[in-house]
Amino acid sequence: SNISDEVRAGTLASLAFIDPPIRRDLALVYRKDKTLSRAARAFMDIAVNRKTAKKLANS
């Protein structure tokens, strides 16, 4: 593949990780004066429920 070729050529570096802790903080922003679509509302519900479940698991 192109990536393998670039690693072999030395133009791209490859780093190995052993179970790296990957964390990303996200924010949901929406307009209060607009109605969310069903898909947007479902996404927000999933995101909030996941965050709540994760907090409970870590406490």
C-alpha distance matrix in Angstrom:
0.0 3.8 5.4 5.3 6.3 8.8 10.1 10.8 12.4 14.4 13.9 12.7 14.6 14.0 17.3 18.4 21.1 23.7 25.0 25.2 27.8 26.2 28.9 29.1 32.4 32.7 35.6 36.6 38.6 40.5 43.6 46.7 48.4 45.7 45.2 41.8 40.1 40.0 36.2 36.7 39.6 37.6 34.7 37.4 39.1 36.0 35.1 38.7 39.1 36.0 37.3 40.7 39.5 37.5 40.6 42.7 40.4 40.4 44.2
3.8 0.0 3.8 5.5 5.1 6.2 8.7 9.9 10.4 12.3 11.1 10.3 12.9 13.2 16.7 18.6 21.3 24.3 25.7 25.3 27.8 26.0 28.5 28.4 31.6 31.8 34.6 35.7 37.4 39.4 42.4 45.6 47.2 44.7 44.5 41.2 39.8 40.0 36.2 36.4 39.4 37.8 34.7 37.1 39.2 36.3 35.1 38.7 39.5 36.4 37.4 40.9 40.0 37.9 40.8 43.2 41.1 40.8 44.5
5.4 3.8 0.0 3.8 5.4 5.2 6.3 8.7 9.8 10.6 9.5 7.6 9.6 9.5 13.0 14.9 17.6 20.7 22.1 21.6 24.2 22.6 25.3 25.4 28.8 29.3 32.3 33.8 35.6 37.9 41.0 44.2 46.1 43.7 43.5 40.2 39.0 39.1 35.3 35.2 38.1 36.4 33.2 35.4 37.4 34.4 33.0 36.4 37.2 33.9 34.7 38.3 37.4 35.0 37.8 40.3 38.0 37.6 41.3
5.3 5.5 3.8 0.0 3.8 5.5 5.1 6.2 8.6 9.9 10.3 8.7 9.9 9.4 12.9 14.4 17.5 20.3 22.3 22.3 25.2 24.1 27.1 27.7 31.2 32.0 35.2 36.8 38.8 41.2 44.4 47.5 49.4 47.1 46.7 43.3 42.1 42.0 38.2 38.2 40.9 39.0 35.9 38.1 39.9 36.7 35.4 38.8 39.3 35.9 36.8 40.2 39.0 36.6 39.4 41.7 39.2 38.8 42.6
6.3 5.1 5.4 3.8 0.0 3.8 5.5 5.2 6.1 8.6 8.8 8.8 11.0 11.6 15.4 17.4 20.7 23.7 25.7 25.5 28.4 27.2 30.0 30.4 33.8 34.5 37.5 39.1 40.9 43.1 46.2 49.4 51.2 48.9 48.7 45.4 44.2 44.3 40.5 40.5 43.4 41.7 38.5 40.8 42.7 39.7 38.3 41.7 42.4 39.1 39.9 43.4 42.4 39.9 42.7 45.1 42.7 42.2 45.9
8.8 6.2 5.2 5.5 3.8 0.0 3.8 5.4 4.9 6.1 5.3 5.3 8.2 9.8 13.6 16.2 19.4 22.8 24.8 24.0 26.8 25.5 28.1 28.3 31.6 32.4 35.4 37.1 38.8 41.2 44.3 47.5 49.4 47.2 47.3 44.1 43.1 43.5 39.7 39.4 42.3 40.9 37.5 39.5 41.6 38.7 37.0 40.4 41.3 38.0 38.5 42.1 41.3 38.7 41.2 43.8 41.6 40.8 44.5
10.1 8.7 6.3 5.1 5.5 3.8 0.0 3.8 5.4 5.1 6.1 4.7 5.8 6.7 10.5 13.0 16.4 19.6 22.0 21.4 24.5 23.6 26.6 27.3 30.7 31.9 35.1 37.1 39.1 41.7 44.9 48.0 50.1 48.1 48.0 44.7 43.9 44.0 40.3 39.8 42.5 40.9 37.5 39.3 41.3 38.2 36.5 39.7 40.4 37.0 37.3 40.8 39.9 37.1 39.6 42.1 39.7 38.8 42.4
10.8 9.9 8.7 6.2 5.2 5.4 3.8 0.0 3.8 5.4 7.8 8.0 8.9 9.8 13.3 15.4 19.1 22.0 24.7 24.4 27.7 27.1 30.1 31.0 34.4 35.7 38.9 40.8 42.8 45.4 48.6 51.7 53.8 51.6 51.6 48.3 47.3 47.4 43.6 43.3 46.0 44.3 41.0 42.9 44.8 41.6 40.0 43.2 43.9 40.4 40.8 44.3 43.2 40.4 43.0 45.4 42.8 41.9 45.6
12.4 10.4 9.8 8.6 6.1 4.9 5.4 3.8 0.0 3.8 5.6 7.6 9.6 11.7 15.2 17.9 21.5 24.7 27.2 26.5 29.6 28.7 31.5 32.1 35.3 36.5 39.5 41.4 43.1 45.7 48.7 52.0 53.9 51.8 52.0 48.9 48.0 48.4 44.6 44.1 47.0 45.6 42.2 44.0 46.1 43.2 41.4 44.6 45.5 42.1 42.4 46.0 45.1 42.3 44.8 47.4 45.0 44.0 47.6
14.4 12.3 10.6 9.9 8.6 6.1 5.1 5.4 3.8 0.0 3.8 5.5 6.7 9.5 12.7 15.8 19.2 22.5 25.2 24.1 27.1 26.4 29.1 29.8 33.0 34.4 37.5 39.7 41.4 44.1 47.2 50.4 52.5 50.7 51.0 47.8 47.2 47.7 43.9 43.2 45.9 44.6 41.1 42.7 44.8 41.9 39.9 42.9 44.0 40.5 40.5 44.1 43.3 40.4 42.6 45.3 43.0 41.7 45.2
13.9 11.1 9.5 10.3 8.8 5.3 6.1 7.8 5.6 3.8 0.0 3.8 6.8 10.1 13.3 16.7 19.8 23.4 25.5 24.1 26.7 25.5 27.9 28.1 31.2 32.3 35.1 37.2 38.7 41.4 44.3 47.6 49.5 47.7 48.2 45.1 44.6 45.3 41.6 40.7 43.6 42.5 39.0 40.5 42.9 40.1 38.0 41.1 42.4 39.1 39.1 42.7 42.3 39.4 41.5 44.4 42.4 41.1 44.6
12.7 10.3 7.6 8.7 8.8 5.3 4.7 8.0 7.6 5.5 3.8 0.0 3.8 6.7 10.0 13.4 16.2 19.9 21.9 20.5 23.1 21.9 24.4 24.7 27.9 29.1 32.1 34.3 36.0 38.7 41.8 45.0 47.1 45.2 45.5 42.4 41.9 42.3 38.6 37.8 40.5 39.3 35.8 37.3 39.5 36.7 34.6 37.7 38.8 35.5 35.5 39.1 38.6 35.7 37.9 40.7 38.6 37.4 41.0
14.6 12.9 9.6 9.9 11.0 8.2 5.8 8.9 9.6 6.7 6.8 3.8 0.0 3.8 6.5 10.1 13.0 16.6 18.9 17.6 20.5 19.7 22.5 23.4 26.7 28.3 31.6 34.0 35.9 38.9 42.1 45.1 47.5 45.8 46.0 42.8 42.4 42.6 38.9 38.0 40.5 39.2 35.6 36.9 38.9 36.0 33.8 36.7 37.7 34.2 34.0 37.6 36.8 33.8 35.9 38.7 36.4 35.0 38.5
14.0 13.2 9.5 9.4 11.6 9.8 6.7 9.8 11.7 9.5 10.1 6.7 3.8 0.0 3.8 6.7 9.9 13.4 15.7 14.9 18.0 17.6 20.7 21.9 25.5 27.2 30.7 33.0 35.3 38.2 41.7 44.5 47.0 45.2 45.1 41.7 41.2 41.2 37.5 36.7 39.0 37.4 33.9 35.3 37.0 33.9 31.9 34.8 35.5 31.9 31.9 35.3 34.3 31.3 33.6 36.1 33.7 32.5 36.1
17.3 16.7 13.0 12.9 15.4 13.6 10.5 13.3 15.2 12.7 13.3 10.0 6.5 3.8 0.0 3.8 6.6 10.1 12.6 11.6 14.9 14.9 18.2 19.9 23.5 25.7 29.2 31.8 34.3 37.4 40.9 43.5 46.3 44.7 44.6 41.2 40.9 40.7 37.1 36.2 38.2 36.5 33.0 34.1 35.7 32.6 30.4 33.1 33.6 30.0 29.8 33.0 32.0 28.8 30.9 33.4 30.8 29.5 33.0
18.4 18.6 14.9 14.4 17.4 16.2 13.0 15.4 17.9 15.8 16.7 13.4 10.1 6.7 3.8 0.0 3.8 6.8 9.7 9.6 13.3 14.0 17.6 19.8 23.5 25.8 29.5 32.0 34.8 37.9 41.5 43.9 46.8 45.1 44.8 41.3 40.9 40.4 36.8 36.1 37.8 35.9 32.5 33.7 34.9 31.5 29.6 32.2 32.3 28.6 28.6 31.6 30.2 27.0 29.3 31.5 28.6 27.4 31.0
21.1 21.3 17.6 17.5 20.7 19.4 16.4 19.1 21.5 19.2 19.8 16.2 13.0 9.9 6.6 3.8 0.0 3.8 6.1 5.9 9.6 10.8 14.5 17.1 20.8 23.3 27.0 29.6 32.6 35.8 39.5 41.6 44.7 43.2 42.7 39.3 39.1 38.4 35.0 34.1 35.5 33.6 30.3 31.2 32.2 28.9 26.9 29.2 29.3 25.5 25.3 28.2 26.8 23.5 25.7 27.8 25.0 23.7 27.2
23.7 24.3 20.7 20.3 23.7 22.8 19.6 22.0 24.7 22.5 23.4 19.9 16.6 13.4 10.1 6.8 3.8 0.0 3.8 5.6 9.2 11.4 15.0 18.1 21.6 24.3 28.0 30.6 33.8 37.0 40.7 42.6 45.7 44.3 43.6 40.1 39.9 38.9 35.6 34.9 35.9 33.8 30.7 31.5 32.1 28.7 26.9 29.0 28.6 24.8 24.8 27.3 25.5 22.2 24.4 26.1 23.0 21.8 25.3
25.0 25.7 22.1 22.3 25.7 24.8 22.0 24.7 27.2 25.2 25.5 21.9 18.9 15.7 12.6 9.7 6.1 3.8 0.0 3.8 6.4 8.7 12.2 15.5 18.8 21.4 25.1 27.6 31.0 34.1 37.8 39.5 42.7 41.3 40.5 37.0 36.9 35.8 32.6 31.8 32.7 30.5 27.5 28.2 28.5 25.2 23.5 25.4 24.9 21.1 21.1 23.6 21.7 18.5 20.8 22.4 19.3 18.3 21.8
25.2 25.3 21.6 22.3 25.5 24.0 21.4 24.4 26.5 24.1 24.1 20.5 17.6 14.9 11.6 9.6 5.9 5.6 3.8 0.0 3.8 6.0 9.5 12.7 16.1 18.9 22.6 25.4 28.6 31.9 35.5 37.4 40.6 39.4 38.9 35.5 35.6 34.9 31.7 30.5 31.5 29.7 26.5 26.9 27.6 24.5 22.3 24.2 24.2 20.5 20.0 22.7 21.4 18.0 19.9 22.2 19.5 17.9 21.4
27.8 27.8 24.2 25.2 28.4 26.8 24.5 27.7 29.6 27.1 26.7 23.1 20.5 18.0 14.9 13.3 9.6 9.2 6.4 3.8 0.0 3.8 6.4 10.0 13.0 16.1 19.7 22.5 25.8 29.1 32.8 34.4 37.8 36.7 36.3 33.0 33.4 32.7 29.7 28.3 29.0 27.3 24.1 24.1 24.8 21.9 19.5 21.0 21.2 17.6 16.6 19.3 18.3 14.7 16.4 18.8 16.4 14.7 18.1
26.2 26.0 22.6 24.1 27.2 25.5 23.6 27.1 28.7 26.4 25.5 21.9 19.7 17.6 14.9 14.0 10.8 11.4 8.7 6.0 3.8 0.0 3.8 6.8 10.3 13.0 16.7 19.4 22.6 25.9 29.6 31.4 34.6 33.5 33.1 29.8 30.1 29.6 26.5 25.0 26.0 24.5 21.1 21.3 22.4 19.5 16.9 18.9 19.5 15.9 15.1 18.3 17.6 14.3 16.2 19.0 17.1 15.7 19.2
28.9 28.5 25.3 27.1 30.0 28.1 26.6 30.1 31.5 29.1 27.9 24.4 22.5 20.7 18.2 17.6 14.5 15.0 12.2 9.5 6.4 3.8 0.0 3.7 6.7 9.7 13.3 16.3 19.5 22.9 26.5 28.2 31.5 30.6 30.3 27.2 27.9 27.6 24.7 22.8 23.6 22.5 19.1 18.7 19.9 17.5 14.5 16.0 17.1 13.8 12.3 15.6 15.7 12.3 13.8 17.0 15.8 14.2 17.4
29.1 28.4 25.4 27.7 30.4 28.3 27.3 31.0 32.1 29.8 28.1 24.7 23.4 21.9 19.9 19.8 17.1 18.1 15.5 12.7 10.0 6.8 3.7 0.0 3.8 6.3 10.0 13.0 16.0 19.4 23.0 24.9 28.1 27.2 27.2 24.1 25.0 25.0 22.2 20.0 21.0 20.3 16.8 16.3 18.1 16.0 12.7 14.4 16.3 13.4 11.8 15.4 16.1 13.3 14.6 18.1 17.5 16.3 19.2
32.4 31.6 28.8 31.2 33.8 31.6 30.7 34.4 35.3 33.0 31.2 27.9 26.7 25.5 23.5 23.5 20.8 21.6 18.8 16.1 13.0 10.3 6.7 3.8 0.0 3.8 6.9 10.3 13.2 16.8 20.2 21.9 25.3 24.7 24.9 22.1 23.5 23.7 21.3 18.7 19.4 19.2 15.8 14.5 16.5 15.2 11.5 12.5 15.0 12.8 10.5 13.9 15.5 13.0 13.5 17.2 17.5 16.1 18.5
32.7 31.8 29.3 32.0 34.5 32.4 31.9 35.7 36.5 34.4 32.3 29.1 28.3 27.2 25.7 25.8 23.3 24.3 21.4 18.9 16.1 13.0 9.7 6.3 3.8 0.0 3.8 6.7 9.8 13.2 16.8 18.6 21.9 21.1 21.2 18.5 19.9 20.3 18.0 15.1 16.0 16.2 12.8 11.4 14.0 13.1 9.4 10.8 13.7 12.1 10.3 13.8 15.7 14.1 14.8 18.3 18.9 18.2 20.4
35.6 34.6 32.3 35.2 37.5 35.4 35.1 38.9 39.5 37.5 35.1 32.1 31.6 30.7 29.2 29.5 27.0 28.0 25.1 22.6 19.7 16.7 13.3 10.0 6.9 3.8 0.0 3.8 6.3 9.9 13.3 15.0 18.4 17.9 18.4 16.0 18.0 18.9 17.0 13.7 14.4 15.4 12.3 10.2 13.2 13.3 9.7 10.4 14.0 13.4 11.4 14.3 16.9 15.9 16.1 19.4 20.7 20.1 21.8
36.6 35.7 33.8 36.8 39.1 37.1 37.1 40.8 41.4 39.7 37.2 34.3 34.0 33.0 31.8 32.0 29.6 30.6 27.6 25.4 22.5 19.4 16.3 13.0 10.3 6.7 3.8 0.0 3.8 6.7 10.3 12.0 15.2 14.4 14.7 12.2 14.3 15.4 13.8 10.3 11.0 12.5 9.8 7.5 10.9 11.7 8.8 9.5 13.2 13.4 12.2 14.7 17.3 17.1 17.5 20.5 22.0 22.0 23.6
38.6 37.4 35.6 38.8 40.9 38.8 39.1 42.8 43.1 41.4 38.7 36.0 35.9 35.3 34.3 34.8 32.6 33.8 31.0 28.6 25.8 22.6 19.5 16.0 13.2 9.8 6.3 3.8 0.0 3.8 7.1 9.3 12.3 11.8 12.9 11.2 13.9 15.8 14.8 11.0 11.9 14.3 12.1 9.9 13.3 14.8 12.3 12.7 16.4 17.0 15.8 17.9 20.8 20.7 20.9 23.8 25.6 25.5 26.8
40.5 39.4 37.9 41.2 43.1 41.2 41.7 45.4 45.7 44.1 41.4 38.7 38.9 38.2 37.4 37.9 35.8 37.0 34.1 31.9 29.1 25.9 22.9 19.4 16.8 13.2 9.9 6.7 3.8 0.0 3.8 6.3 8.9 8.1 9.3 8.2 11.2 13.6 13.3 9.6 10.4 13.5 12.2 10.1 13.4 15.5 13.8 14.1 17.6 18.8 18.0 19.7 22.6 23.1 23.3 25.8 27.8 28.1 29.3
43.6 42.4 41.0 44.4 46.2 44.3 44.9 48.6 48.7 47.2 44.3 41.8 42.1 41.7 40.9 41.5 39.5 40.7 37.8 35.5 32.8 29.6 26.5 23.0 20.2 16.8 13.3 10.3 7.1 3.8 0.0 3.8 5.4 5.5 8.1 8.6 12.0 14.9 15.3 11.9 12.4 16.0 15.2 13.2 16.1 18.6 17.3 17.2 20.5 22.1 21.3 22.7 25.7 26.4 26.4 28.8 31.0 31.3 32.2
46.7 45.6 44.2 47.5 49.4 47.5 48.0 51.7 52.0 50.4 47.6 45.0 45.1 44.5 43.5 43.9 41.6 42.6 39.5 37.4 34.4 31.4 28.2 24.9 21.9 18.6 15.0 12.0 9.3 6.3 3.8 0.0 3.8 5.5 7.6 9.0 12.7 15.1 16.3 13.1 12.5 16.3 16.2 13.7 15.9 19.0 17.9 17.1 20.2 22.3 21.5 22.3 25.5 26.5 26.2 28.3 30.8 31.3 31.8
48.4 47.2 46.1 49.4 51.2 49.4 50.1 53.8 53.9 52.5 49.5 47.1 47.5 47.0 46.3 46.8 44.7 45.7 42.7 40.6 37.8 34.6 31.5 28.1 25.3 21.9 18.4 15.2 12.3 8.9 5.4 3.8 0.0 3.8 6.9 9.6 13.0 15.8 17.5 14.7 14.4 18.2 18.5 16.5 18.7 21.8 21.1 20.5 23.5 25.6 25.0 25.8 28.9 30.1 29.9 31.9 34.4 35.0 35.5
45.7 44.7 43.7 47.1 48.9 47.2 48.1 51.6 51.8 50.7 47.7 45.2 45.8 45.2 44.7 45.1 43.2 44.3 41.3 39.4 36.7 33.5 30.6 27.2 24.7 21.1 17.9 14.4 11.8 8.1 5.5 5.5 3.8 0.0 3.8 6.4 9.5 12.6 14.2 11.7 11.9 15.7 16.1 14.7 17.0 19.9 19.6 19.5 22.3 24.4 24.2 25.3 28.0 29.3 29.6 31.5 33.8 34.6 35.5
45.2 44.5 43.5 46.7 48.7 47.3 48.0 51.6 52.0 51.0 48.2 45.5 46.0 45.1 44.6 44.8 42.7 43.6 40.5 38.9 36.3 33.1 30.3 27.2 24.9 21.2 18.4 14.7 12.9 9.3 8.1 7.6 6.9 3.8 0.0 3.8 6.5 9.3 11.5 9.6 9.3 12.9 14.0 13.0 14.8 17.7 18.1 18.1 20.4 22.7 23.1 23.9 26.3 28.0 28.5 30.1 32.3 33.5 34.4
41.8 41.2 40.2 43.3 45.4 44.1 44.7 48.3 48.9 47.8 45.1 42.4 42.8 41.7 41.2 41.3 39.3 40.1 37.0 35.5 33.0 29.8 27.2 24.1 22.1 18.5 16.0 12.2 11.2 8.2 8.6 9.0 9.6 6.4 3.8 0.0 3.8 6.5 7.9 5.8 6.0 9.5 10.4 9.8 11.8 14.4 14.8 15.3 17.6 19.5 20.2 21.3 23.5 25.0 25.9 27.6 29.5 30.8 32.0
40.1 39.8 39.0 42.1 44.2 43.1 43.9 47.3 48.0 47.2 44.6 41.9 42.4 41.2 40.9 40.9 39.1 39.9 36.9 35.6 33.4 30.1 27.9 25.0 23.5 19.9 18.0 14.3 13.9 11.2 12.0 12.7 13.0 9.5 6.5 3.8 0.0 3.8 5.3 5.1 6.2 8.5 9.8 10.6 12.3 14.2 15.4 16.5 18.2 19.9 21.2 22.5 24.1 25.8 27.1 28.6 30.2 31.8 33.3
40.0 40.0 39.1 42.0 44.3 43.5 44.0 47.4 48.4 47.7 45.3 42.3 42.6 41.2 40.7 40.4 38.4 38.9 35.8 34.9 32.7 29.6 27.6 25.0 23.7 20.3 18.9 15.4 15.8 13.6 14.9 15.1 15.8 12.6 9.3 6.5 3.8 0.0 3.8 5.5 5.1 6.0 8.6 9.9 10.4 12.2 14.2 15.3 16.2 18.1 20.0 20.9 22.1 24.1 25.7 26.8 28.2 30.2 31.7
36.2 36.2 35.3 38.2 40.5 39.7 40.3 43.6 44.6 43.9 41.6 38.6 38.9 37.5 37.1 36.8 35.0 35.6 32.6 31.7 29.7 26.5 24.7 22.2 21.3 18.0 17.0 13.8 14.8 13.3 15.3 16.3 17.5 14.2 11.5 7.9 5.3 3.8 0.0 3.8 5.5 5.1 6.2 8.6 9.8 10.6 12.3 14.3 15.3 16.4 18.4 19.9 20.9 22.4 24.4 25.7 26.8 28.6 30.5
36.7 36.4 35.2 38.2 40.5 39.4 39.8 43.3 44.1 43.2 40.7 37.8 38.0 36.7 36.2 36.1 34.1 34.9 31.8 30.5 28.3 25.0 22.8 20.0 18.7 15.1 13.7 10.3 11.0 9.6 11.9 13.1 14.7 11.7 9.6 5.8 5.1 5.5 3.8 0.0 3.8 5.4 5.1 6.2 8.6 9.9 10.6 12.3 14.2 15.4 16.6 18.3 19.9 21.1 22.7 24.4 25.7 27.2 28.9
39.6 39.4 38.1 40.9 43.4 42.3 42.5 46.0 47.0 45.9 43.6 40.5 40.5 39.0 38.2 37.8 35.5 35.9 32.7 31.5 29.0 26.0 23.6 21.0 19.4 16.0 14.4 11.0 11.9 10.4 12.4 12.5 14.4 11.9 9.3 6.0 6.2 5.1 5.5 3.8 0.0 3.8 5.4 5.1 6.1 8.7 9.9 10.5 12.1 14.1 15.4 16.4 18.1 19.9 21.2 22.5 24.2 25.9 27.2
37.6 37.8 36.4 39.0 41.7 40.9 40.9 44.3 45.6 44.6 42.5 39.3 39.2 37.4 36.5 35.9 33.6 33.8 30.5 29.7 27.3 24.5 22.5 20.3 19.2 16.2 15.4 12.5 14.3 13.5 16.0 16.3 18.2 15.7 12.9 9.5 8.5 6.0 5.1 5.4 3.8 0.0 3.8 5.4 5.0 6.2 8.6 9.9 10.5 12.2 14.3 15.3 16.2 18.2 20.0 21.0 22.3 24.3 25.9
34.7 34.7 33.2 35.9 38.5 37.5 37.5 41.0 42.2 41.1 39.0 35.8 35.6 33.9 33.0 32.5 30.3 30.7 27.5 26.5 24.1 21.1 19.1 16.8 15.8 12.8 12.3 9.8 12.1 12.2 15.2 16.2 18.5 16.1 14.0 10.4 9.8 8.6 6.2 5.1 5.4 3.8 0.0 3.8 5.4 5.2 6.1 8.6 9.9 10.6 12.4 14.3 15.3 16.5 18.4 20.1 21.0 22.6 24.6
37.4 37.1 35.4 38.1 40.8 39.5 39.3 42.9 44.0 42.7 40.5 37.3 36.9 35.3 34.1 33.7 31.2 31.5 28.2 26.9 24.1 21.3 18.7 16.3 14.5 11.4 10.2 7.5 9.9 10.1 13.2 13.7 16.5 14.7 13.0 9.8 10.6 9.9 8.6 6.2 5.1 5.4 3.8 0.0 3.8 5.4 5.1 6.1 8.4 9.8 10.6 12.2 14.1 15.3 16.6 18.4 19.9 21.2 22.8
39.1 39.2 37.4 39.9 42.7 41.6 41.3 44.8 46.1 44.8 42.9 39.5 38.9 37.0 35.7 34.9 32.2 32.1 28.5 27.6 24.8 22.4 19.9 18.1 16.5 14.0 13.2 10.9 13.3 13.4 16.1 15.9 18.7 17.0 14.8 11.8 12.3 10.4 9.8 8.6 6.1 5.0 5.4 3.8 0.0 3.8 5.5 5.3 6.0 8.4 10.0 10.5 12.0 14.1 15.4 16.5 18.1 20.0 21.3
36.0 36.3 34.4 36.7 39.7 38.7 38.2 41.6 43.2 41.9 40.1 36.7 36.0 33.9 32.6 31.5 28.9 28.7 25.2 24.5 21.9 19.5 17.5 16.0 15.2 13.1 13.3 11.7 14.8 15.5 18.6 19.0 21.8 19.9 17.7 14.4 14.2 12.2 10.6 9.9 8.7 6.2 5.2 5.4 3.8 0.0 3.8 5.6 5.2 6.0 8.6 9.9 10.4 12.0 14.2 15.3 16.2 18.2 20.1
35.1 35.1 33.0 35.4 38.3 37.0 36.5 40.0 41.4 39.9 38.0 34.6 33.8 31.9 30.4 29.6 26.9 26.9 23.5 22.3 19.5 16.9 14.5 12.7 11.5 9.4 9.7 8.8 12.3 13.8 17.3 17.9 21.1 19.6 18.1 14.8 15.4 14.2 12.3 10.6 9.9 8.6 6.1 5.1 5.5 3.8 0.0 3.8 5.6 5.2 6.2 8.7 10.0 10.6 12.4 14.4 15.4 16.7 18.6
38.7 38.7 36.4 38.8 41.7 40.4 39.7 43.2 44.6 42.9 41.1 37.7 36.7 34.8 33.1 32.2 29.2 29.0 25.4 24.2 21.0 18.9 16.0 14.4 12.5 10.8 10.4 9.5 12.7 14.1 17.2 17.1 20.5 19.5 18.1 15.3 16.5 15.3 14.3 12.3 10.5 9.9 8.6 6.1 5.3 5.6 3.8 0.0 3.8 5.5 5.2 6.2 8.6 9.9 10.7 12.4 14.3 15.5 16.8
39.1 39.5 37.2 39.3 42.4 41.3 40.4 43.9 45.5 44.0 42.4 38.8 37.7 35.5 33.6 32.3 29.3 28.6 24.9 24.2 21.2 19.5 17.1 16.3 15.0 13.7 14.0 13.2 16.4 17.6 20.5 20.2 23.5 22.3 20.4 17.6 18.2 16.2 15.3 14.2 12.1 10.5 9.9 8.4 6.0 5.2 5.6 3.8 0.0 3.8 5.4 5.1 6.0 8.5 9.9 10.6 12.2 14.3 15.5
36.0 36.4 33.9 35.9 39.1 38.0 37.0 40.4 42.1 40.5 39.1 35.5 34.2 31.9 30.0 28.6 25.5 24.8 21.1 20.5 17.6 15.9 13.8 13.4 12.8 12.1 13.4 13.4 17.0 18.8 22.1 22.3 25.6 24.4 22.7 19.5 19.9 18.1 16.4 15.4 14.1 12.2 10.6 9.8 8.4 6.0 5.2 5.5 3.8 0.0 3.8 5.4 5.1 6.1 8.6 9.9 10.5 12.3 14.4
37.3 37.4 34.7 36.8 39.9 38.5 37.3 40.8 42.4 40.5 39.1 35.5 34.0 31.9 29.8 28.6 25.3 24.8 21.1 20.0 16.6 15.1 12.3 11.8 10.5 10.3 11.4 12.2 15.8 18.0 21.3 21.5 25.0 24.2 23.1 20.2 21.2 20.0 18.4 16.6 15.4 14.3 12.4 10.6 10.0 8.6 6.2 5.2 5.4 3.8 0.0 3.8 5.5 5.1 6.2 8.7 9.9 10.7 12.5
40.7 40.9 38.3 40.2 43.4 42.1 40.8 44.3 46.0 44.1 42.7 39.1 37.6 35.3 33.0 31.6 28.2 27.3 23.6 22.7 19.3 18.3 15.6 15.4 13.9 13.8 14.3 14.7 17.9 19.7 22.7 22.3 25.8 25.3 23.9 21.3 22.5 20.9 19.9 18.3 16.4 15.3 14.3 12.2 10.5 9.9 8.7 6.2 5.1 5.4 3.8 0.0 3.8 5.4 5.2 6.3 8.7 10.0 10.8
39.5 40.0 37.4 39.0 42.4 41.3 39.9 43.2 45.1 43.3 42.3 38.6 36.8 34.3 32.0 30.2 26.8 25.5 21.7 21.4 18.3 17.6 15.7 16.1 15.5 15.7 16.9 17.3 20.8 22.6 25.7 25.5 28.9 28.0 26.3 23.5 24.1 22.1 20.9 19.9 18.1 16.2 15.3 14.1 12.0 10.4 10.0 8.6 6.0 5.1 5.5 3.8 0.0 3.8 5.5 5.1 6.2 8.7 10.1
37.5 37.9 35.0 36.6 39.9 38.7 37.1 40.4 42.3 40.4 39.4 35.7 33.8 31.3 28.8 27.0 23.5 22.2 18.5 18.0 14.7 14.3 12.3 13.3 13.0 14.1 15.9 17.1 20.7 23.1 26.4 26.5 30.1 29.3 28.0 25.0 25.8 24.1 22.4 21.1 19.9 18.2 16.5 15.3 14.1 12.0 10.6 9.9 8.5 6.1 5.1 5.4 3.8 0.0 3.8 5.4 5.1 6.2 8.7
40.6 40.8 37.8 39.4 42.7 41.2 39.6 43.0 44.8 42.6 41.5 37.9 35.9 33.6 30.9 29.3 25.7 24.4 20.8 19.9 16.4 16.2 13.8 14.6 13.5 14.8 16.1 17.5 20.9 23.3 26.4 26.2 29.9 29.6 28.5 25.9 27.1 25.7 24.4 22.7 21.2 20.0 18.4 16.6 15.4 14.2 12.4 10.7 9.9 8.6 6.2 5.2 5.5 3.8 0.0 3.8 5.5 5.2 6.3
42.7 43.2 40.3 41.7 45.1 43.8 42.1 45.4 47.4 45.3 44.4 40.7 38.7 36.1 33.4 31.5 27.8 26.1 22.4 22.2 18.8 19.0 17.0 18.1 17.2 18.3 19.4 20.5 23.8 25.8 28.8 28.3 31.9 31.5 30.1 27.6 28.6 26.8 25.7 24.4 22.5 21.0 20.1 18.4 16.5 15.3 14.4 12.4 10.6 9.9 8.7 6.3 5.1 5.4 3.8 0.0 3.8 5.5 5.3
40.4 41.1 38.0 39.2 42.7 41.6 39.7 42.8 45.0 43.0 42.4 38.6 36.4 33.7 30.8 28.6 25.0 23.0 19.3 19.5 16.4 17.1 15.8 17.5 17.5 18.9 20.7 22.0 25.6 27.8 31.0 30.8 34.4 33.8 32.3 29.5 30.2 28.2 26.8 25.7 24.2 22.3 21.0 19.9 18.1 16.2 15.4 14.3 12.2 10.5 9.9 8.7 6.2 5.1 5.5 3.8 0.0 3.8 5.7
40.4 40.8 37.6 38.8 42.2 40.8 38.8 41.9 44.0 41.7 41.1 37.4 35.0 32.5 29.5 27.4 23.7 21.8 18.3 17.9 14.7 15.7 14.2 16.3 16.1 18.2 20.1 22.0 25.5 28.1 31.3 31.3 35.0 34.6 33.5 30.8 31.8 30.2 28.6 27.2 25.9 24.3 22.6 21.2 20.0 18.2 16.7 15.5 14.3 12.3 10.7 10.0 8.7 6.2 5.2 5.5 3.8 0.0 3.8
44.2 44.5 41.3 42.6 45.9 44.5 42.4 45.6 47.6 45.2 44.6 41.0 38.5 36.1 33.0 31.0 27.2 25.3 21.8 21.4 18.1 19.2 17.4 19.2 18.5 20.4 21.8 23.6 26.8 29.3 32.2 31.8 35.5 35.5 34.4 32.0 33.3 31.7 30.5 28.9 27.2 25.9 24.6 22.8 21.3 20.1 18.6 16.8 15.5 14.4 12.5 10.8 10.1 8.7 6.3 5.3 5.7 3.8 0.0
